Amino acid sequence: MTPAAPDPLPRIGARVRLRRLAVADLPAFQAYRHDEPLGRYQGWLPQADMQAQAFLDEMSRARLLAPGAWVQLGIADCCDDVLIGDIGLCVSSTGDRAEIGFTLRTSWHGRGLASEAVLAAIQLVFEVTAVARIVGITDARNLASIRLLERVGMRRASTSPAEFRGEACIEHVHELRRPTQLAAGSCEPYPEMRD
């Protein structure tokens, strides 16, 4: 019997920890998930406490980066492990690409913490999967997310008309290809993050 691979989480950066969500995160999770301006461009909608608690429980046990399934990971402050946001990841059913999405509580904006967390997630995906590229899809009006995607090395690959929550919009797809020197499962492409 082959031993199970060790869980690649948490990922600990200089200021944030990328970790599994937990039921104990409910108050912090609900605080930012009910921030209407923050959720404007997000694929999620606010949930009642009971639904959010069930979601957090499910994500605490979810298989990490299973093809065709979204998984949400928590972004926590390194000092006290308080949840400050989350990152969604979905490896395509074919396993050749992954999509990333992110949310950071408004009071934590402007410090580079989302960039640090997204870089940790990118490193995780390239280390434990064989995906060739990671994409981030955003509304063209979401300038902060566009800047973040570009800051972490993603480049705009396409722009197209779309509909989001019943409203016409323009979507940009940003992508980052697997570094050529990085084969699937090999060592760190982003040395500023450590396990």
N, C-alpha and C positions, 0 to 999 in steps of 0.2 A: 504494500500500500504506500503510495507516494504521500509524503506529508504535505499539508496545505501550505500554500505560499503565505508568508507573513502579510498582515494587513499593512498597506503602504501609507496608512494614515495613523497619526496626524503628520502633517507637513508643517514644520516650524520655521518661520522666517524671522527677520529681525524684530518685527512688530506685530505680526499676525500669525495665527495658527489656522491651518486648513484642517478641519476635522469632521467627523460624522456629527450630524444633528442629533439632539437628544430631547426627550420629552421635557426635561428640566429647562430647556430653552424657550418654553412656551411664552412667558411674559415678554422677553426681548424680541422673539420672533413676531409676535402679534403687534408689538409697538411699531415696528417698521413696515410690516405687511399691511397695516391700516393707515399708513401715511399716503393720502390720496395723490399729492403731487409726485411723490417718489414712485408710485405704481403706474403713473400715466403711460409709460412705454413698456411695461412689463407684461409678460404672458400670463402672469398669475393674477387672481382676484382675491380680495380679503376673504377670510373664512371665519366662521364661528369657532370659538375655542375648542369645542369638541372635535370638529373636523381638523383643525390645525394640530391638535394633540395626536390624533390618529395618523396624520401625515408625518409628523416628527417621529413617531414610533416606527412607522414604516421605513422612513429614511435611515433611522438608526441601525436597521438590520438589512437594508437593501444591498443586493450584490453590486459591487463597485464596477462601473463601466461595462455592464452587460450590454451586448449589442441590441439596439432597438428600444432600450429603456432609459428614461431620464433618471438621474440620481442627483439629489441636492446635497451639497456639502456645506457645512457651516464655516463662516469666517469669524474667528474669535480673536479678541484682544489677547496678546501673548502674556500680559501681566496678570490678568485675573480670569482668563478663559470665558469672559462674557461674550455672548453672541452679538456681533455687530453687522452681520449680513450673511448672504449665502451665494453659492455658485451652483448653477445647474449645468450638468454635463450629459450629453447623449452621444454614444457611439452609434453610427448608422448600422442598420441590420447587416449590411455587407462588410462592415468593419474597416472601411477605407477612409472614413472621415468622422470627426466628432464635432458637435456643436456646443458652444459655451454661451452661457448667459450669467449675469451677475447683478446683485443688489447689495448696496451698502447703506446702512442707516444714515440719514441726512446729517446728523450731528458729527459723523466721522468723515465726511467728505473733505477734500482739499488737502489731504496729508499724504497721498500716495499709497494708502493702504489697499485700495481696490486693485491698483496695479500690482502690488506685491502679492496679493491673493490670486489674481488671475495668472501671474507668472508661475506661482506654485501649482495651480491647476494644469497649466500647459505642460509643465515639467512632468507632472503625474501622468497625464494622458500619454505623452510620448514615451515615458519609461515603461508603462505597464500594458500598452496596447501596440498594435502594428499600424495604427492609422497613419495615413500619408499627410493629412492636413486637418487643421482645426479651423472652424468657421465661427464667426460671430455675426449675427443678423440684427440690424438696428434700423429704426425709423430715422430718416434723414434729418428730422428735427431734433433728435437726441444728440446734441453736439458733445455733451460730456462723455457719453459712451463711445462716440466716434473717436474722440481724442484719446480715451483710454486704450481702445483697440489699436490705434496707431502707435501709441507710446510703448506697448508691449511687442511691437514688431509686426502686427498684422497690416496687410495692405488691402485696399479696396479691390475686389475681384469683379463685382457686378453691381448694377443699380437697376431696379425695376419697380414699376407701379405695383401696389399691393393694397389690401384692405385689412385694417386692424380694428377690431371692436366696432365694425360697421362703418368705419371712416376710411375714405381713400387716403393713401399716403404713398410715399416713396421709400423703399427699403434698400439699404446698402448691405452687401455681403462682404465682409472682410475675411481674409484667410491668412493662415500661417502654415507654410509647408514644413514637414519634418526636416530638421537640419540634415544636410547631406552626410555629415560626419557621425550622425547618430542613428545607429541601427536600432530596430525595435528591441526593447529590453536592455539597452546598454546604459552606460553611465550618464551623469548629469549634463544637460545642455545649458543650465542656468545655475552657475556656481553660487549665486547669492542666496539660494534656498538650500536648506539642509533637512534631512529626515529627523 
